[in-house]
Amino acid sequence: MTNGRSNREIAEELVISVKTVSVHVSNILAKLGAATRGEAAATAHRLRLFD
């Protein structure tokens, strides 16, 4: 997912705003029913959403 990167680091890498990253991360958390990035990563792993 983010490999432990902050919203700012993700924004810089993707050349988008920090606010946009924040919105996308919030949407991912909501869709996975997760409260934290770690919980989202665990859920995504369990659901085999990434290798």
C-alpha positions in Angstrom: 0.0 0.0 0.0 2.0 3.0 1.2 5.0 1.1 2.6 4.8 3.3 5.7 4.9 6.5 3.8 3.3 9.7 5.1 0.6 11.5 3.1 3.2 14.1 2.2 5.7 11.5 0.9 2.9 9.9 -1.2 1.8 13.3 -2.6 5.4 14.2 -3.5 5.9 10.9 -5.3 2.6 11.1 -7.2 2.9 14.9 -7.8 -0.6 15.5 -6.3 -1.7 17.5 -3.2 -1.5 16.2 0.3 -5.3 16.8 0.6 -5.9 14.6 -2.4 -3.9 11.8 -0.8 -5.7 12.3 2.5 -9.1 11.9 0.7 -8.0 8.8 -1.1 -6.6 7.2 2.0 -9.8 8.0 3.9 -11.9 6.4 1.1 -9.7 3.3 1.2 -10.1 3.0 4.9 -13.8 3.4 4.7 -14.2 0.8 1.9 -12.2 -1.7 3.9 -14.0 -0.9 7.1 -10.6 -0.1 8.7 -9.7 2.5 11.4 -6.0 2.6 10.6 -3.6 2.1 7.7 -2.3 -1.0 9.4 -5.7 -2.5 9.8 -6.4 -1.6 6.1 -3.2 -3.4 5.1 -4.1 -6.4 7.1 -7.6 -6.6 5.6 -6.2 -6.1 2.1 -3.7 -8.9 2.6 -6.4 -11.2 4.0 -8.6 -10.5 1.0 -5.6 -11.0 -1.3 -6.0 -7.5 -2.9 -2.3 -7.3 -3.6 0.7 -9.6 -3.9 
